[in-house]
């Protein structure tokens, strides 16, 4: 059986991204590998083994074009309303909370926020399949 272990995104500024993910989701640096032309930083927290891999290309000076193929990362939380308020207080400009129903019952409550490089992140209330 295969196990999902990480997702990689390319970021422009290592420090800015590490700070965002630490403040937003409690992720900290699990490993950092320096190479001649790029750096790999693996972020995680105690909730799961899954990691976010940041790739920082040293010769890059302009933002990446995210194109129309990227969707989003997702995190689930115990108290969506409190997290939304905390994100707003941190100046992360979260979008409004949305309630998504299917067949007359709540499927998901969530909001989106963008990281410093424009990657979209969905924050979901722990509920149903989102645990």
Steps between C-alpha positions, in 0.01 A plus 500: 500500500630846412519775761483872416805667658527857367389764254750744348454864410756746362536817705695819448602592855584220744475707817167658409349160412636320807361778721158491331458123534624510860260776601206373295521124556762432766734339246868503582812403312552122521796500259688745283731399215724755329616438142698721260200634310207428730393426858242248621314568825262242647229632734279296732316502830397237753158444342624281213802352328410682177745781416498813288820525297608853410739526206695823479688548172792732572504675162128582508405866550143515372182339630403166349212477256261263678311438176156346487598149608568561869205445732575537870647354815260416784520495880224409745450666839283446808356854515462661159354825634790550742754424227331743261518772766865414575594515130330840470684624811831382350425706186472196270172626346297178510200480268152457646391173659291289264260221587475229236192277511429179317166321497365726774779459754824674576791358304763760586563839665814672377684813396795567274815703555796566269861449609768761419554349153129489415441129564142443610444314826167365619435485874216260588306437819567143620180328395394191309775390264725797586687375805 
